Structures are given as C-alpha cells and as structure tokens.
C-alpha cells in the first residue's frame, strides 16, 4: 500500500488533542472511526445492515485518484456495488468533479445522481491560504458560471479552516454571502466556533458540517448548534464517538440521531486513494450503524441514509 499523504497541517496554535486525532485518522484510512475494522464491527454487531439507498455527502475525486488507479469506470462501479445512489462530488482541483458530473451516461447506468460542488482548492497549498486569497472568489464564480453537464453546481466546499478566526476573513464572508444569496449549500471542515462565525455571515445558507466536528465536539454542543441554526446539517464521516463498542451507534449518538433524524447525512470522505480502495467497506460500516438506528426508528434511518439529501437537493426517488 502506498504511503498515506498527510492531511493539511494544523497550525501550532490549534488544539493538540485535535492534531493527534487527525493524525491518527489519516494514518488509518481503513478504520471505522473508533470501533476497529469493518470485520470487527461485523463480528460484534451481527449481520444487521441497512438495505436501502445511501447518499454519500462527502466524496472527493482528487487528482491522485483520477490520474491514478481510480478511473470513472472504477468509481461508478464501486458506487453501484455499495448501493450508493447519490453523491456530493467535490475535488482538488475541480476537474475531478466535472468529470464525474459530465459522465451522465455512466452515472445513469450505475443509478447514481451526481450533485456537484465547487471546491476552493487548485492544489494542496490552497488548504491553508484560500481564506486570504481573493482569486478564490474568481475561481468560484468562473465554475458557477460554467456549470456541468449534470446541471449547475449546488454548493461550495469542502473547505477547511484550521483556525476559526479565519472564518471572519473577507473571502469567507464573501463566499457565505454568495451561498446565502444563490441558495448554495456549503460543506465546511471547521470547529464549532467557526460554525457560529460562518452562519453569522450567511444566516440563510445551508451549512453541511463535515464530520460534525472532527475534533470531537461534545454531543451537547452539537445539539446546541442544531437548535440554534435550523439549516445546519451534520455529516458523519470520521465522527469521533459515533460507533460504540458493539459496532452499532454509541448511546450518545443513537440518542442524537433519534432526536434530530432530519439533520444528518452519511459520508465516506475519500480524501486519499486508500479510502477509495476501502470504499465498499466504509459504506458497509455505515449500513451497520444505520441498521442499529433502524431497529429503533426505521424512518430515522431512511432519513439519514437518503431522504435528507434528497430533500436538500430535490432528488428523485431511486429506481
């Protein structure tokens, strides 16, 4: 297996516990969050799995994937085998997103709806500087004007803010206002303080909180933000504490998803090729914790797996 690239650096002022968490997650791309391998989860949780359609709300098709081992045929094959019927597509650079969105015949054959987002990154350096670079706004406007064969872009991101003070920068302010004005969703990898700051700039924007706080934002704080911002949606890839010891949902997150079934989405986060190689296993892990939720509330599981995204983006019922 090739060495796993390092995620964009955390600044020295960032929380040390968060740096350790992100480093650990990057070093183990096959991990199912905090509960071990998919095989371990299977042994612990039995054979229960959510059988319905899944929307993957955090999918990257970065240049190392499409220039490397993961052709369009490979990607759509993996989506079809995993039972994923819709995706938020975003990539570094945006050529990857356009290739997925423009492959309309392949997508139709695989039964997959592609929802394209404009990413703010031309290269890895942009992860740490986009918020201070006014040319990023030009990039976004150019992409929005061009659109894709699958239709217009429906959102912005994923973008990262490793220091929440940068959420108050002029570029972040301008893009949140743009999202609000044009009805675009925003996929943001940020902490809870940045959520408050971004929503202040675009109070009508639909903010998809990548990982619902990869630093392990306490469930009580997540609940507070969901209650404060009706258009805030949590995406659950890499979410610390999501999966419990038995391979299903942890008690805290079983309660959270039962209380807010219309506010969460499933995601894979294929940020490196190792995640693509493990794609079916990642979705299988989601199907197992969705089955745990379905045992309590089948309607809640359906909402998290598919209906919330379908409502957000106006998707048809899968065939």
C-alpha positions as a printed Julia matrix, in Angstrom:
319×3 Matrix{Float64}:
   0.0    0.0     0.0
   1.27   3.45   -0.85
   2.11   5.81    1.98
  -0.83   7.89    3.12
  -0.43  11.62    2.37
  -0.54  13.88    5.37
  -3.67  16.0     5.79
  -3.06  19.77    5.52
  -1.15  20.9     8.58
  -2.76  22.13   11.75
  -1.31  25.45   12.96
   0.79  25.49   16.11
  -1.99  27.29   17.94
  -4.51  24.53   17.24
  -5.65  22.18   19.99
  -3.02  19.4    20.47
  -5.69  16.76   21.08
  -7.26  17.59   17.73
  -3.89  17.35   15.96
  -3.39  13.89   17.46
  -6.87  12.82   16.4
  -6.49  13.98   12.79
  -3.03  12.4    12.55
  -4.41   9.11   13.83
  -7.31   9.12   11.41
  -5.02   9.9     8.49
  -2.69   7.06    9.44
  -5.53   4.53    9.46
  -7.77   5.18    6.44
  -9.42   1.77    6.74
 -10.53   2.37   10.32
 -14.23   2.54   11.07
 -13.84   5.57   13.3
 -13.35   4.42   16.88
 -14.55   0.84   16.67
 -11.98  -1.13   14.67
 -12.21  -2.71   11.25
 -15.41  -3.45    9.3
 -14.76  -7.12   10.04
 -14.62  -6.44   13.77
 -17.82  -4.43   13.59
 -19.45  -7.31   11.7
 -18.39  -9.81   14.36
 -19.64  -7.59   17.16
 -22.86  -6.27   15.68
 -24.06  -9.38   13.81
 -25.39  -9.35   10.29
 -27.87  -6.47   10.53
 -27.37  -3.89    7.8
 -29.44  -1.05    6.35
 -30.63  -2.33    2.94
 -31.84   0.89    1.36
 -30.28   3.58   -0.84
 -27.48   5.74    0.51
 -26.44   9.27   -0.4
 -22.72   9.92    0.13
 -22.47  13.56    1.21
 -18.67  13.73    1.39
 -17.0   12.26   -1.68
 -13.74  13.52   -3.21
 -12.37  12.64   -6.64
  -8.99  14.32   -6.28
  -6.23  14.34   -8.86
  -4.33  11.46   -7.25
  -7.48   9.34   -7.76
  -8.41  10.22  -11.34
  -4.8   10.49  -12.5
  -4.02   7.23  -10.68
  -5.83   3.93  -10.19
  -9.45   5.1    -9.97
 -10.95   5.65  -13.39
 -14.53   6.73  -13.87
 -15.43   3.11  -14.55
 -13.8    2.08  -11.28
 -15.53   4.82   -9.27
 -19.03   4.25  -10.62
 -18.54   0.52  -10.21
 -17.7    0.98   -6.54
 -20.68   3.28   -6.01
 -23.03   0.82   -7.66
 -21.71  -2.18   -5.71
 -22.03  -0.24   -2.45
 -25.64   0.73   -3.17
 -24.8    4.45   -3.17
 -27.43   6.19   -5.31
 -26.33   9.81   -4.94
 -23.16  11.76   -4.12
 -21.88  15.22   -3.37
 -18.9   15.35   -5.73
 -16.02  17.71   -4.97
 -12.35  17.52   -5.84
  -8.95  19.15   -5.8
  -8.82  20.62   -8.44
 -12.37  20.84   -9.82
 -11.58  18.77  -12.92
 -12.41  15.65  -10.92
 -15.85  16.94  -10.01
 -16.56  17.94  -13.61
 -15.53  14.52  -14.89
 -17.99  12.81  -12.53
 -20.78  15.29  -13.29
 -20.19  15.14  -17.05
 -20.23  11.32  -17.16
 -24.0   11.36  -17.37
 -24.36   8.03  -19.2
 -22.08   6.21  -16.74
 -23.94   7.76  -13.82
 -27.3    6.77  -15.25
 -26.14   3.2   -15.86
 -24.88   2.97  -12.27
 -28.07   4.53  -10.9
 -26.13   7.39   -9.29
 -27.16  11.06   -9.11
 -24.14  13.38   -9.04
 -24.56  16.64   -7.1
 -21.53  18.8    -7.98
 -19.92  21.26   -5.55
 -17.23  23.84   -6.34
 -14.14  23.22   -4.25
 -11.89  26.15   -3.34
  -8.62  24.32   -3.97
  -6.41  24.29   -7.04
  -3.67  22.48   -5.12
  -2.74  21.47   -1.57
  -1.3   24.9    -0.78
  -4.79  26.41   -1.06
  -5.96  24.45    2.01
  -4.03  26.84    4.24
  -4.43  30.09    2.33
  -7.77  30.22    0.45
  -9.4   32.45    3.09
  -6.82  35.21    2.4
  -6.78  34.84   -1.4
  -9.34  36.94   -3.35
  -8.62  34.95   -6.54
 -10.53  32.06   -4.93
 -13.72  34.09   -5.31
 -12.92  34.44   -9.02
 -12.39  30.68   -9.25
 -15.77  30.04   -7.64
 -17.61  32.48   -9.89
 -15.98  31.03  -13.01
 -17.01  27.49  -12.06
 -20.54  28.55  -11.15
 -20.96  30.31  -14.48
 -19.76  27.26  -16.43
 -21.79  24.61  -14.59
 -21.64  20.93  -15.57
 -23.39  18.52  -17.91
 -25.31  17.19  -14.89
 -26.58  20.7   -14.17
 -25.48  23.67  -12.1
 -23.21  23.43   -9.11
 -25.28  23.03   -5.96
 -22.78  24.05   -3.32
 -19.31  25.12   -2.22
 -16.67  23.03   -0.48
 -15.37  21.03    1.16
 -13.14  23.73    2.6
 -11.03  23.7     5.76
 -10.49  26.3     8.45
  -7.85  25.11   10.89
  -8.03  28.36   12.83
 -11.59  29.53   13.39
 -10.55  33.21   13.33
 -10.22  32.85    9.55
 -13.99  32.35    9.34
 -14.17  36.12    9.8
 -11.85  36.84    6.88
 -13.13  38.71    3.8
 -13.12  35.68    1.48
 -15.08  33.5     3.9
 -17.56  36.32    4.45
 -18.0   36.87    0.71
 -18.48  33.19   -0.07
 -21.0   32.66    2.73
 -22.99  35.65    1.47
 -22.79  34.23   -2.05
 -24.08  30.86   -0.84
 -26.92  32.55    1.01
 -27.92  34.68   -1.97
 -27.74  31.87   -4.55
 -29.19  29.04   -2.47
 -25.97  27.04   -2.42
 -25.08  24.53    0.28
 -21.67  24.78    1.97
 -19.56  21.78    3.06
 -17.16  23.02    5.73
 -14.47  21.21    7.75
 -14.41  23.54   10.76
 -14.78  23.59   14.53
 -17.86  24.65   16.44
 -16.71  28.26   16.89
 -16.28  28.61   13.13
 -19.82  27.29   12.64
 -21.11  30.24   14.65
 -18.96  32.67   12.69
 -19.82  31.31    9.24
 -23.54  31.28    9.98
 -23.34  34.92   11.06
 -22.13  35.81    7.54
 -24.74  33.71    5.69
 -27.64  33.07    8.07
 -29.78  31.64    5.26
 -27.11  29.3     3.9
 -27.4   25.54    4.33
 -24.18  24.6     6.12
 -23.15  20.94    6.0
 -20.74  20.48    8.9
 -18.13  17.99    7.68
 -17.63  15.22   10.27
 -19.92  17.16   12.65
 -16.69  18.26   14.3
 -13.69  16.06   13.56
 -12.1   17.28   16.79
 -14.8   15.53   18.81
 -17.14  18.42   19.57
 -19.2   17.2    22.56
 -22.72  15.99   21.67
 -24.19  18.66   23.95
 -22.52  21.37   21.88
 -23.64  19.71   18.63
 -27.2   19.7    19.93
 -26.93  23.38   20.9
 -25.8   24.35   17.39
 -28.5   22.27   15.69
 -31.13  24.02   17.79
 -29.63  27.45   17.11
 -29.28  27.03   13.32
 -32.22  25.3    11.6
 -30.24  24.98    8.34
 -27.18  23.35    9.9
 -26.71  19.7     8.85
 -24.16  17.26   10.26
 -22.15  14.92    8.0
 -20.89  11.84    9.85
 -17.69  10.56    8.23
 -14.81  10.33   10.72
 -17.09  11.48   13.55
 -15.38  10.52   16.85
 -17.61   8.54   19.2
 -20.25   7.73   16.59
 -19.75   3.96   16.77
 -19.95   2.13   20.08
 -18.19  -0.94   21.38
 -20.65  -3.36   19.76
 -20.2   -1.89   16.29
 -23.54  -0.07   16.27
 -24.19   3.51   17.33
 -22.86   4.7    20.65
 -25.62   5.58   23.16
 -24.96   9.32   22.8
 -25.24   9.22   19.01
 -28.2    6.86   18.99
 -29.98   9.48   21.08
 -28.73  12.31   18.85
 -29.89  10.76   15.57
 -33.21   9.77   17.1
 -33.76  13.34   18.31
 -32.63  15.02   15.05
 -33.29  12.48   12.27
 -33.71  15.21    9.65
 -30.36  16.9    10.36
 -27.66  14.34    9.46
 -26.07  12.8     6.36
 -23.82   9.81    5.63
 -20.35  10.44    4.15
 -17.24   8.49    3.16
 -14.55  11.2     2.77
 -12.43   9.66    0.01
  -9.65  12.2     0.58
  -6.85   9.71   -0.26
  -6.77   6.68   -2.53
  -6.73   4.28    0.4
 -10.25   5.45    1.2
 -11.28   4.67   -2.37
  -9.79   1.18   -2.1
 -11.81   0.64    1.08
 -14.95   2.31   -0.28
 -17.36  -0.63   -0.1
 -16.18  -1.38    3.46
 -16.75   2.22    4.5
 -20.32   2.13    3.22
 -20.86  -1.29    4.78
 -19.86   0.18    8.15
 -22.44   2.95    7.66
 -25.08   0.35    6.78
 -24.43  -1.4    10.1
 -24.87   1.66   12.29
 -27.88   2.68   10.17
 -29.36  -0.76   10.93
 -28.88  -0.04   14.63
 -30.81   3.22   14.18
 -33.49   1.44   12.12
 -34.08  -1.01   14.96
 -35.29   1.99   16.98
 -36.83   4.11   14.21
 -36.83   2.86   10.6
 -37.96   6.25    9.36
 -35.0    7.97   11.03
 -32.56   5.58    9.35
 -34.13   6.25    5.96
 -33.87  10.0     6.52
 -30.19   9.91    7.44
 -29.3    7.45    4.69
 -31.18   9.1     1.82
 -34.19  11.34    2.42
 -32.4   14.31    4.0
 -30.1   14.68    1.0
 -32.97  14.05   -1.41
 -34.93  16.87    0.2
 -31.9   19.17    0.31
 -31.13  18.76   -3.4
 -34.52  17.85   -4.85
 -33.53  14.33   -5.89
 -35.99  11.83   -7.38
 -36.73   8.53   -5.68
 -34.09   5.97   -6.71
 -35.3    3.49   -9.32
